[in-house]
Amino acid sequence: MFEFLNQELNEFYGEDKKKLRTNTILYGHLGEGRWHTHLQPPLSSESIAQFEADLK
């Protein structure tokens, strides 16, 4: 699903985007640090397993 949404948003917004160090992508700059929408990549299976192990 992430790849599908990423492709659709890239086609719609073109170069009007910014990628953060967390791999979150911001789309549609509105000015003053505001963005229209964002897309966050999914967590890896390893990250989820580690989180669940930490919570027991």
C-alpha positions, 0 to 999 in steps of 0.5 A, spaced: 500 500 500 505 504 501 508 504 494 502 505 491 500 511 495 507 514 494 507 513 486 500 516 486 502 522 491 509 523 487 505 523 480 500 528 483 505 533 487 511 532 483 517 536 486 513 539 491 515 534 496 520 534 502 523 527 505 525 527 512 531 523 516 525 519 518 523 517 511 517 521 512 515 524 505 511 531 506 507 533 500 504 540 498 508 545 501 503 551 504 508 555 507 510 557 514 513 550 515 506 547 513 505 541 508 498 539 505 499 531 507 505 526 509 506 519 508 510 515 513 513 508 511 511 502 514 515 499 520 519 493 518 517 486 521 523 486 525 521 493 529 514 490 530 517 484 533 522 488 537 517 492 540 512 486 542 518 483 545 519 489 549 512 490 552 512 482 553 
